[in-house]
């Protein structure tokens, strides 16, 4: 029984993908995005690639995914998404930050090369510390991604 529902959902997805347009009303290839608005979090859509240019935008937009059944699911998915972003920024930093002035190679690498070699063994009384925060953060991110995926699958199975 579960295999027949899986085959049914696969053919349903194929029908949806076949109905999607490959070009917008203006004739340009469509762009593919994921909405992260409060009312449509995680919902994929295609649209006019010129949406930021008011003169070229043809206002084409087509949803790929069905709407979520109620706002509770939308709030849950959006909360998980925001938590994953916060954890990723805490672990990996904000990719949008401006980098420090100067040349990385000259400022950092050459200074390290110019330093005298350090003995292979740590000095007496120096303990090597592992930063547990990074490892714990990776597991937290994994958990959030798993939960978002799990809720999404539950919502999709509910429609079958």
C-alpha positions as CSV (number, residue, x, y, z in Angstrom):
1,X,0.0,0.0,0.0
2,X,2.8,2.4,0.8
3,X,4.5,1.7,-2.5
4,X,1.4,2.5,-4.4
5,X,1.1,5.9,-2.6
6,X,4.7,6.6,-3.3
7,X,4.3,5.8,-7.0
8,X,1.2,8.0,-7.0
9,X,3.0,10.9,-5.4
10,X,5.9,10.5,-7.8
11,X,3.5,10.6,-10.9
12,X,1.7,13.6,-9.3
13,X,5.0,15.5,-9.0
14,X,5.8,14.6,-12.6
15,X,2.5,16.0,-13.8
16,X,3.1,19.2,-11.8
17,X,6.6,19.6,-13.3
18,X,5.2,19.0,-16.8
19,X,2.6,21.8,-16.3
20,X,5.2,24.4,-15.3
21,X,6.2,26.9,-17.9
22,X,9.8,27.2,-19.0
23,X,9.5,30.8,-20.1
24,X,7.8,33.8,-18.6
25,X,5.2,36.0,-20.4
26,X,8.1,38.1,-21.7
27,X,9.8,35.1,-23.3
28,X,12.7,34.8,-20.8
29,X,13.6,31.6,-19.1
30,X,11.9,31.4,-15.7
31,X,13.8,31.8,-12.5
32,X,13.4,29.2,-9.6
33,X,13.1,30.4,-6.0
34,X,11.9,29.4,-2.6
35,X,9.6,31.7,-0.7
36,X,10.5,32.5,3.0
37,X,7.6,34.8,3.7
38,X,5.5,34.2,6.8
39,X,2.6,32.9,4.7
40,X,4.5,30.7,2.3
41,X,7.7,29.5,4.0
42,X,9.7,26.9,2.1
43,X,7.3,27.0,-0.8
44,X,9.0,26.8,-4.2
45,X,7.9,28.9,-7.1
46,X,9.0,30.0,-10.6
47,X,8.7,33.5,-11.9
48,X,9.9,36.2,-14.3
49,X,13.7,36.6,-13.9
50,X,13.3,40.4,-14.3
51,X,11.1,40.9,-11.2
52,X,13.5,43.5,-9.8
53,X,13.3,45.7,-13.0
54,X,9.9,47.3,-13.1
55,X,10.2,48.0,-16.9
56,X,11.0,44.4,-17.8
57,X,9.0,42.5,-15.2
58,X,6.0,40.7,-16.8
59,X,4.6,39.7,-13.3
60,X,4.7,36.0,-14.1
61,X,4.6,33.8,-11.0
62,X,3.6,30.1,-10.6
63,X,3.8,28.0,-7.4
64,X,5.5,24.6,-7.7
65,X,4.5,23.4,-4.2
66,X,0.9,23.2,-2.9
67,X,0.0,25.7,-0.1
68,X,0.4,24.5,3.5
69,X,-2.8,23.3,5.2
70,X,-2.8,26.0,7.9
71,X,-0.8,28.8,9.4
72,X,0.5,26.6,12.3
73,X,2.6,24.6,9.8
74,X,3.8,27.8,8.1
75,X,4.9,29.2,11.5
76,X,6.7,26.0,12.5
77,X,8.6,25.8,9.2
78,X,9.6,29.5,9.3
79,X,10.7,29.2,12.9
80,X,12.9,26.2,12.1
81,X,14.3,28.0,9.0
82,X,15.2,31.0,11.1
83,X,16.8,28.9,13.8
84,X,19.0,27.1,11.2
85,X,20.1,30.5,9.8
86,X,20.9,31.8,13.2
87,X,23.0,28.6,14.0
88,X,24.8,28.8,10.7
89,X,25.6,32.4,11.2
90,X,26.9,31.7,14.7
91,X,29.1,28.8,13.4
92,X,30.2,30.0,10.0
93,X,29.8,33.8,10.4
94,X,27.9,36.1,8.2
95,X,29.0,35.6,4.6
96,X,27.8,39.1,3.7
97,X,30.3,40.8,6.1
98,X,32.9,43.0,4.6
99,X,36.4,41.5,4.7
100,X,39.1,43.3,6.4
101,X,41.2,45.8,4.4
102,X,44.5,44.6,3.1
103,X,45.9,41.6,1.2
104,X,45.3,38.3,2.9
105,X,48.4,36.6,1.5
106,X,50.8,39.5,2.4
107,X,49.3,40.3,5.8
108,X,48.6,36.8,7.2
109,X,50.4,34.1,5.3
110,X,53.8,35.8,5.0
111,X,53.7,36.7,8.7
112,X,53.2,33.0,9.6
113,X,55.9,31.9,7.2
114,X,58.3,34.4,8.7
115,X,57.8,33.2,12.3
116,X,60.4,30.8,13.6
117,X,59.3,27.1,13.7
118,X,57.5,25.9,16.8
119,X,58.3,22.6,18.5
120,X,56.0,19.8,17.6
121,X,55.1,19.2,21.2
122,X,53.0,21.6,23.3
123,X,54.8,23.5,26.0
124,X,54.5,22.1,29.5
125,X,51.3,23.0,31.2
126,X,49.5,24.0,28.0
127,X,46.3,22.0,27.4
128,X,44.8,21.5,24.0
129,X,41.2,22.6,24.1
130,X,38.5,21.5,21.7
131,X,35.8,24.0,21.1
132,X,32.6,22.1,21.9
133,X,30.5,25.0,20.7
134,X,31.2,24.3,17.0
135,X,30.4,20.6,17.3
136,X,27.3,21.2,19.3
137,X,26.2,23.9,16.8
138,X,26.6,21.5,13.9
139,X,24.3,19.0,15.6
140,X,21.8,21.7,16.3
141,X,21.7,22.7,12.7
142,X,21.3,19.1,11.6
143,X,18.4,18.7,14.1
144,X,16.7,21.8,12.8
145,X,17.1,20.7,9.1
146,X,15.8,17.2,10.0
147,X,12.7,18.7,11.8
148,X,11.9,21.0,8.9
149,X,12.2,18.1,6.5
150,X,10.1,15.9,8.8
151,X,7.3,18.5,9.1
152,X,7.3,19.1,5.3
153,X,7.0,15.3,4.6
154,X,4.1,15.1,7.1
155,X,2.3,17.9,5.4
156,X,2.8,16.4,2.0
157,X,1.6,12.9,3.2
158,X,-1.4,14.5,4.7
159,X,-2.6,15.6,1.3
160,X,-2.4,12.1,-0.1
